[in-house]
Amino acid sequence: MRRTIIAGNWKMYTDTGEAKKLAQGIADHVGNRTEPVVILCPPSPMLTTVFNVIQNNPVLLGAQNVHPEPYGAFTGEVSEAMLESVGCSYVIIGHSERRILFGEKDVFLNDKALRVMTGKLTPILCIGETLKEREAEQTFNRIEQQLRDDLKGVTLKNGHDLVIAYEPVWAIGTGRTATPEQAEEVHSFIRERLVKMFGTAIADDITIQYGGSVKPDNAKDLLSQPNIDGALVGGASLKVDSFAAIIDAAG
């Protein structure tokens, strides 16, 4: 069965006190609910702080990044095993900021995906087109290329082994927004390609999140679309009230 997943990407925000307070507020709001699945992805130094708050709650812990090697001289990086050891269940791979600001290429992201899937973490693979690509009517070509290259060699036992997050890069922090219909069109295309890659039974159970400036005032309309199965939330996940409203919109 396909799951609705709401994940909060805190990016490079929160200190220890802020992370603890934010995690506690969200955990209190979620209570004992297991639907939708709620994931918090704080900065790496805050992972243990957040885990200590949510460990007896249905809220799950995710990381924002991972290195494809299991260990080595990679200053500043973290491995899949390290993330597991501090309580992570999920990890974001290929966020548009990692691709654009840090130059991460598809072959490198494929290495990350393959590494993560040897362990217990579930990858949240981010894909999406830039404004230039959309205006050149290259959206579907870019999406197909990312799925093909980032998931090369990946095998899935079931649809819960992978989460896809569609990020229209042109609609993140730009003041532009994708309509629910525009988002659904791409999500439907992603689902079709996943069917070709992994078969209908698995593809039907893969959660495809939307990650284009999701806010309380647009969450319900977006999440009502048939192939939008949740949200990867940025700025709105940094306040308990706004993130709680998005969680409730999915429930």
ABEGO torsion letter per residue (X at the ends): XBBBBBBBBAEBBEBAAAAAAAAAAAAAAAEABAOBBBBBBBBAAAAAAAAAAAAABABBBBBABBBABABEBBBGBBBAAAAAAAGBABBBBGBAAAAAAAGBBAAAAAAAAAAAAABABBBBBBBEBBAAAAAAGAAAAAAAAAAAAAABGBBBABAAABBBBBBBAAABGAGBBBBAAAAAAAAAAAAAAAAAAAEAAAAAABBBBBABGBBAAAAAAAAABAABAEBBBBAAAABAAAAAAAAAAAX
